[in-house]
């Protein structure tokens, strides 16, 4: 359910789709996923074409165009999600390295444990302030 909420937010914020049409886009994507699951087909351009041809038998042309737009947006959204998750993981590792370096320097200077905890807490809060960037 959460993945649909994220995708709805993406559609409204990034793709300039009116909120009242989002439910139809989600519906088309669910039909496309069901179509791919039934035929054990991967989500790709070839399967989109086949899906749209099959839709053409039962739906109006404007509905097929809307389904095409919805599926294209979903595939693009999935590709950006993968890129973002990889980038986030690398940022997290960089921040963790920085925290380890801070800890090492504090211990080399023989500062108090409470000072170490305070500095690391500041670093964590700054990281959150930047939204993990």
mmCIF file of the C-alpha atoms, coordinates in Angstrom:
data_MODEL
# 
_entry.id   MODEL 
# 
loop_
_atom_site.group_PDB 
_atom_site.id 
_atom_site.type_symbol 
_atom_site.label_atom_id 
_atom_site.label_alt_id 
_atom_site.label_comp_id 
_atom_site.label_asym_id 
_atom_site.label_entity_id 
_atom_site.label_seq_id 
_atom_site.pdbx_PDB_ins_code 
_atom_site.Cartn_x 
_atom_site.Cartn_y 
_atom_site.Cartn_z 
_atom_site.occupancy 
_atom_site.B_iso_or_equiv 
_atom_site.pdbx_formal_charge 
_atom_site.auth_seq_id 
_atom_site.auth_comp_id 
_atom_site.auth_asym_id 
_atom_site.auth_atom_id 
_atom_site.pdbx_PDB_model_num 
ATOM 1   C CA . UNK A 1 1   ? 0.000   0.000   0.000   1.00 0.00 ? 1   UNK A CA 1 
ATOM 2   C CA . UNK A 1 2   ? 2.830   2.382   0.835   1.00 0.00 ? 2   UNK A CA 1 
ATOM 3   C CA . UNK A 1 3   ? 4.342   1.979   -2.640  1.00 0.00 ? 3   UNK A CA 1 
ATOM 4   C CA . UNK A 1 4   ? 1.100   3.250   -4.182  1.00 0.00 ? 4   UNK A CA 1 
ATOM 5   C CA . UNK A 1 5   ? 1.058   6.250   -1.834  1.00 0.00 ? 5   UNK A CA 1 
ATOM 6   C CA . UNK A 1 6   ? 4.611   7.146   -2.864  1.00 0.00 ? 6   UNK A CA 1 
ATOM 7   C CA . UNK A 1 7   ? 3.722   6.743   -6.526  1.00 0.00 ? 7   UNK A CA 1 
ATOM 8   C CA . UNK A 1 8   ? 0.577   8.868   -6.110  1.00 0.00 ? 8   UNK A CA 1 
ATOM 9   C CA . UNK A 1 9   ? 2.679   11.609  -4.543  1.00 0.00 ? 9   UNK A CA 1 
ATOM 10  C CA . UNK A 1 10  ? 5.180   11.325  -7.395  1.00 0.00 ? 10  UNK A CA 1 
ATOM 11  C CA . UNK A 1 11  ? 2.415   11.608  -10.013 1.00 0.00 ? 11  UNK A CA 1 
ATOM 12  C CA . UNK A 1 12  ? 0.907   14.699  -8.452  1.00 0.00 ? 12  UNK A CA 1 
ATOM 13  C CA . UNK A 1 13  ? 4.155   16.500  -7.606  1.00 0.00 ? 13  UNK A CA 1 
ATOM 14  C CA . UNK A 1 14  ? 6.406   15.605  -10.529 1.00 0.00 ? 14  UNK A CA 1 
ATOM 15  C CA . UNK A 1 15  ? 4.218   14.751  -13.463 1.00 0.00 ? 15  UNK A CA 1 
ATOM 16  C CA . UNK A 1 16  ? 1.525   17.434  -13.139 1.00 0.00 ? 16  UNK A CA 1 
ATOM 17  C CA . UNK A 1 17  ? -1.373  14.995  -13.106 1.00 0.00 ? 17  UNK A CA 1 
ATOM 18  C CA . UNK A 1 18  ? -4.512  16.191  -11.392 1.00 0.00 ? 18  UNK A CA 1 
ATOM 19  C CA . UNK A 1 19  ? -5.259  14.348  -8.179  1.00 0.00 ? 19  UNK A CA 1 
ATOM 20  C CA . UNK A 1 20  ? -8.670  13.147  -9.401  1.00 0.00 ? 20  UNK A CA 1 
ATOM 21  C CA . UNK A 1 21  ? -6.979  11.176  -12.229 1.00 0.00 ? 21  UNK A CA 1 
ATOM 22  C CA . UNK A 1 22  ? -4.419  9.432   -10.013 1.00 0.00 ? 22  UNK A CA 1 
ATOM 23  C CA . UNK A 1 23  ? -6.795  6.581   -9.127  1.00 0.00 ? 23  UNK A CA 1 
ATOM 24  C CA . UNK A 1 24  ? -7.198  5.764   -12.834 1.00 0.00 ? 24  UNK A CA 1 
ATOM 25  C CA . UNK A 1 25  ? -3.426  5.727   -13.368 1.00 0.00 ? 25  UNK A CA 1 
ATOM 26  C CA . UNK A 1 26  ? -3.021  3.374   -10.404 1.00 0.00 ? 26  UNK A CA 1 
ATOM 27  C CA . UNK A 1 27  ? -5.762  1.171   -11.845 1.00 0.00 ? 27  UNK A CA 1 
ATOM 28  C CA . UNK A 1 28  ? -4.002  0.925   -15.216 1.00 0.00 ? 28  UNK A CA 1 
ATOM 29  C CA . UNK A 1 29  ? -0.734  0.042   -13.548 1.00 0.00 ? 29  UNK A CA 1 
ATOM 30  C CA . UNK A 1 30  ? -2.374  -2.677  -11.473 1.00 0.00 ? 30  UNK A CA 1 
ATOM 31  C CA . UNK A 1 31  ? -3.906  -4.132  -14.666 1.00 0.00 ? 31  UNK A CA 1 
ATOM 32  C CA . UNK A 1 32  ? -0.499  -4.007  -16.352 1.00 0.00 ? 32  UNK A CA 1 
ATOM 33  C CA . UNK A 1 33  ? 1.176   -5.768  -13.415 1.00 0.00 ? 33  UNK A CA 1 
ATOM 34  C CA . UNK A 1 34  ? -1.576  -8.430  -13.403 1.00 0.00 ? 34  UNK A CA 1 
ATOM 35  C CA . UNK A 1 35  ? -1.106  -8.860  -17.168 1.00 0.00 ? 35  UNK A CA 1 
ATOM 36  C CA . UNK A 1 36  ? 2.643   -9.362  -16.709 1.00 0.00 ? 36  UNK A CA 1 
ATOM 37  C CA . UNK A 1 37  ? 2.147   -11.733 -13.762 1.00 0.00 ? 37  UNK A CA 1 
ATOM 38  C CA . UNK A 1 38  ? -0.329  -13.924 -15.684 1.00 0.00 ? 38  UNK A CA 1 
ATOM 39  C CA . UNK A 1 39  ? 2.023   -14.305 -18.627 1.00 0.00 ? 39  UNK A CA 1 
ATOM 40  C CA . UNK A 1 40  ? 5.140   -14.361 -16.443 1.00 0.00 ? 40  UNK A CA 1 
ATOM 41  C CA . UNK A 1 41  ? 6.452   -11.422 -18.455 1.00 0.00 ? 41  UNK A CA 1 
ATOM 42  C CA . UNK A 1 42  ? 8.997   -8.858  -17.273 1.00 0.00 ? 42  UNK A CA 1 
ATOM 43  C CA . UNK A 1 43  ? 8.100   -5.190  -17.005 1.00 0.00 ? 43  UNK A CA 1 
ATOM 44  C CA . UNK A 1 44  ? 9.628   -3.801  -20.215 1.00 0.00 ? 44  UNK A CA 1 
ATOM 45  C CA . UNK A 1 45  ? 8.754   -1.952  -23.421 1.00 0.00 ? 45  UNK A CA 1 
ATOM 46  C CA . UNK A 1 46  ? 7.790   -5.103  -25.294 1.00 0.00 ? 46  UNK A CA 1 
ATOM 47  C CA . UNK A 1 47  ? 5.310   -6.108  -22.638 1.00 0.00 ? 47  UNK A CA 1 
ATOM 48  C CA . UNK A 1 48  ? 3.864   -2.581  -22.640 1.00 0.00 ? 48  UNK A CA 1 
ATOM 49  C CA . UNK A 1 49  ? 3.149   -2.814  -26.372 1.00 0.00 ? 49  UNK A CA 1 
ATOM 50  C CA . UNK A 1 50  ? 1.480   -6.210  -25.998 1.00 0.00 ? 50  UNK A CA 1 
ATOM 51  C CA . UNK A 1 51  ? -0.543  -4.961  -23.030 1.00 0.00 ? 51  UNK A CA 1 
ATOM 52  C CA . UNK A 1 52  ? -1.738  -1.909  -24.951 1.00 0.00 ? 52  UNK A CA 1 
ATOM 53  C CA . UNK A 1 53  ? -2.709  -3.995  -27.986 1.00 0.00 ? 53  UNK A CA 1 
ATOM 54  C CA . UNK A 1 54  ? -4.802  -6.232  -25.769 1.00 0.00 ? 54  UNK A CA 1 
ATOM 55  C CA . UNK A 1 55  ? -6.417  -3.194  -24.116 1.00 0.00 ? 55  UNK A CA 1 
ATOM 56  C CA . UNK A 1 56  ? -7.301  -1.828  -27.548 1.00 0.00 ? 56  UNK A CA 1 
ATOM 57  C CA . UNK A 1 57  ? -9.822  -4.642  -28.016 1.00 0.00 ? 57  UNK A CA 1 
ATOM 58  C CA . UNK A 1 58  ? -11.904 -3.684  -24.977 1.00 0.00 ? 58  UNK A CA 1 
ATOM 59  C CA . UNK A 1 59  ? -11.304 0.006   -24.290 1.00 0.00 ? 59  UNK A CA 1 
ATOM 60  C CA . UNK A 1 60  ? -11.595 3.350   -26.042 1.00 0.00 ? 60  UNK A CA 1 
ATOM 61  C CA . UNK A 1 61  ? -8.532  4.922   -27.669 1.00 0.00 ? 61  UNK A CA 1 
ATOM 62  C CA . UNK A 1 62  ? -8.264  7.658   -25.027 1.00 0.00 ? 62  UNK A CA 1 
ATOM 63  C CA . UNK A 1 63  ? -8.238  5.003   -22.300 1.00 0.00 ? 63  UNK A CA 1 
ATOM 64  C CA . UNK A 1 64  ? -5.448  3.100   -24.026 1.00 0.00 ? 64  UNK A CA 1 
ATOM 65  C CA . UNK A 1 65  ? -3.453  6.345   -24.292 1.00 0.00 ? 65  UNK A CA 1 
ATOM 66  C CA . UNK A 1 66  ? -4.056  7.029   -20.594 1.00 0.00 ? 66  UNK A CA 1 
ATOM 67  C CA . UNK A 1 67  ? -2.932  3.486   -19.728 1.00 0.00 ? 67  UNK A CA 1 
ATOM 68  C CA . UNK A 1 68  ? 0.194   3.964   -21.853 1.00 0.00 ? 68  UNK A CA 1 
ATOM 69  C CA . UNK A 1 69  ? 1.031   7.216   -20.078 1.00 0.00 ? 69  UNK A CA 1 
ATOM 70  C CA . UNK A 1 70  ? 0.417   5.616   -16.674 1.00 0.00 ? 70  UNK A CA 1 
ATOM 71  C CA . UNK A 1 71  ? 2.672   2.627   -17.381 1.00 0.00 ? 71  UNK A CA 1 
ATOM 72  C CA . UNK A 1 72  ? 5.446   4.820   -18.835 1.00 0.00 ? 72  UNK A CA 1 
ATOM 73  C CA . UNK A 1 73  ? 5.338   7.007   -15.718 1.00 0.00 ? 73  UNK A CA 1 
ATOM 74  C CA . UNK A 1 74  ? 5.421   3.951   -13.468 1.00 0.00 ? 74  UNK A CA 1 
ATOM 75  C CA . UNK A 1 75  ? 8.430   2.403   -15.235 1.00 0.00 ? 75  UNK A CA 1 
ATOM 76  C CA . UNK A 1 76  ? 10.250  5.738   -15.039 1.00 0.00 ? 76  UNK A CA 1 
ATOM 77  C CA . UNK A 1 77  ? 9.310   6.089   -11.359 1.00 0.00 ? 77  UNK A CA 1 
ATOM 78  C CA . UNK A 1 78  ? 10.699  2.627   -10.615 1.00 0.00 ? 78  UNK A CA 1 
ATOM 79  C CA . UNK A 1 79  ? 13.980  3.487   -12.337 1.00 0.00 ? 79  UNK A CA 1 
ATOM 80  C CA . UNK A 1 80  ? 14.358  6.688   -10.290 1.00 0.00 ? 80  UNK A CA 1 
ATOM 81  C CA . UNK A 1 81  ? 13.545  4.840   -7.064  1.00 0.00 ? 81  UNK A CA 1 
ATOM 82  C CA . UNK A 1 82  ? 16.383  2.388   -7.697  1.00 0.00 ? 82  UNK A CA 1 
ATOM 83  C CA . UNK A 1 83  ? 18.825  5.237   -8.429  1.00 0.00 ? 83  UNK A CA 1 
ATOM 84  C CA . UNK A 1 84  ? 17.730  7.136   -5.309  1.00 0.00 ? 84  UNK A CA 1 
ATOM 85  C CA . UNK A 1 85  ? 18.076  4.114   -3.030  1.00 0.00 ? 85  UNK A CA 1 
ATOM 86  C CA . UNK A 1 86  ? 21.620  3.456   -4.308  1.00 0.00 ? 86  UNK A CA 1 
ATOM 87  C CA . UNK A 1 87  ? 22.569  7.118   -3.830  1.00 0.00 ? 87  UNK A CA 1 
ATOM 88  C CA . UNK A 1 88  ? 21.091  7.174   -0.319  1.00 0.00 ? 88  UNK A CA 1 
ATOM 89  C CA . UNK A 1 89  ? 23.065  4.093   0.676   1.00 0.00 ? 89  UNK A CA 1 
ATOM 90  C CA . UNK A 1 90  ? 26.337  5.680   -0.461  1.00 0.00 ? 90  UNK A CA 1 
ATOM 91  C CA . UNK A 1 91  ? 25.539  8.920   1.430   1.00 0.00 ? 91  UNK A CA 1 
ATOM 92  C CA . UNK A 1 92  ? 24.763  6.926   4.568   1.00 0.00 ? 92  UNK A CA 1 
ATOM 93  C CA . UNK A 1 93  ? 28.119  5.191   4.302   1.00 0.00 ? 93  UNK A CA 1 
ATOM 94  C CA . UNK A 1 94  ? 29.915  8.526   3.926   1.00 0.00 ? 94  UNK A CA 1 
ATOM 95  C CA . UNK A 1 95  ? 28.195  9.924   7.007   1.00 0.00 ? 95  UNK A CA 1 
ATOM 96  C CA . UNK A 1 96  ? 29.019  6.754   8.940   1.00 0.00 ? 96  UNK A CA 1 
ATOM 97  C CA . UNK A 1 97  ? 32.686  7.130   7.935   1.00 0.00 ? 97  UNK A CA 1 
ATOM 98  C CA . UNK A 1 98  ? 32.589  10.730  9.156   1.00 0.00 ? 98  UNK A CA 1 
ATOM 99  C CA . UNK A 1 99  ? 31.087  9.645   12.495  1.00 0.00 ? 99  UNK A CA 1 
ATOM 100 C CA . UNK A 1 100 ? 33.788  6.987   12.867  1.00 0.00 ? 100 UNK A CA 1 
ATOM 101 C CA . UNK A 1 101 ? 36.476  9.578   12.120  1.00 0.00 ? 101 UNK A CA 1 
ATOM 102 C CA . UNK A 1 102 ? 35.025  11.981  14.705  1.00 0.00 ? 102 UNK A CA 1 
ATOM 103 C CA . UNK A 1 103 ? 34.963  9.179   17.257  1.00 0.00 ? 103 UNK A CA 1 
ATOM 104 C CA . UNK A 1 104 ? 38.593  8.275   16.471  1.00 0.00 ? 104 UNK A CA 1 
ATOM 105 C CA . UNK A 1 105 ? 39.820  11.886  16.846  1.00 0.00 ? 105 UNK A CA 1 
ATOM 106 C CA . UNK A 1 106 ? 37.939  12.385  20.124  1.00 0.00 ? 106 UNK A CA 1 
ATOM 107 C CA . UNK A 1 107 ? 39.438  9.213   21.542  1.00 0.00 ? 107 UNK A CA 1 
ATOM 108 C CA . UNK A 1 108 ? 42.941  10.200  20.392  1.00 0.00 ? 108 UNK A CA 1 
ATOM 109 C CA . UNK A 1 109 ? 42.535  13.465  22.297  1.00 0.00 ? 109 UNK A CA 1 
ATOM 110 C CA . UNK A 1 110 ? 41.357  11.532  25.378  1.00 0.00 ? 110 UNK A CA 1 
ATOM 111 C CA . UNK A 1 111 ? 38.177  13.588  25.690  1.00 0.00 ? 111 UNK A CA 1 
ATOM 112 C CA . UNK A 1 112 ? 35.368  12.464  27.951  1.00 0.00 ? 112 UNK A CA 1 
ATOM 113 C CA . UNK A 1 113 ? 32.892  9.822   26.779  1.00 0.00 ? 113 UNK A CA 1 
ATOM 114 C CA . UNK A 1 114 ? 30.034  12.298  27.298  1.00 0.00 ? 114 UNK A CA 1 
ATOM 115 C CA . UNK A 1 115 ? 31.822  14.745  24.956  1.00 0.00 ? 115 UNK A CA 1 
ATOM 116 C CA . UNK A 1 116 ? 32.066  12.007  22.319  1.00 0.00 ? 116 UNK A CA 1 
ATOM 117 C CA . UNK A 1 117 ? 28.365  11.252  22.653  1.00 0.00 ? 117 UNK A CA 1 
ATOM 118 C CA . UNK A 1 118 ? 27.496  14.961  22.435  1.00 0.00 ? 118 UNK A CA 1 
ATOM 119 C CA . UNK A 1 119 ? 29.553  15.447  19.266  1.00 0.00 ? 119 UNK A CA 1 
ATOM 120 C CA . UNK A 1 120 ? 28.087  12.352  17.626  1.00 0.00 ? 120 UNK A CA 1 
ATOM 121 C CA . UNK A 1 121 ? 24.596  13.525  18.570  1.00 0.00 ? 121 UNK A CA 1 
ATOM 122 C CA . UNK A 1 122 ? 25.292  16.908  16.940  1.00 0.00 ? 122 UNK A CA 1 
ATOM 123 C CA . UNK A 1 123 ? 26.508  15.129  13.844  1.00 0.00 ? 123 UNK A CA 1 
ATOM 124 C CA . UNK A 1 124 ? 23.358  12.951  13.696  1.00 0.00 ? 124 UNK A CA 1 
ATOM 125 C CA . UNK A 1 125 ? 21.097  15.965  14.138  1.00 0.00 ? 125 UNK A CA 1 
ATOM 126 C CA . UNK A 1 126 ? 22.949  17.856  11.403  1.00 0.00 ? 126 UNK A CA 1 
ATOM 127 C CA . UNK A 1 127 ? 22.571  14.824  9.109   1.00 0.00 ? 127 UNK A CA 1 
ATOM 128 C CA . UNK A 1 128 ? 18.828  14.774  9.771   1.00 0.00 ? 128 UNK A CA 1 
ATOM 129 C CA . UNK A 1 129 ? 18.632  18.531  9.236   1.00 0.00 ? 129 UNK A CA 1 
ATOM 130 C CA . UNK A 1 130 ? 20.111  18.019  5.770   1.00 0.00 ? 130 UNK A CA 1 
ATOM 131 C CA . UNK A 1 131 ? 17.647  15.154  5.098   1.00 0.00 ? 131 UNK A CA 1 
ATOM 132 C CA . UNK A 1 132 ? 20.511  12.730  4.667   1.00 0.00 ? 132 UNK A CA 1 
ATOM 133 C CA . UNK A 1 133 ? 22.212  14.611  1.846   1.00 0.00 ? 133 UNK A CA 1 
# 
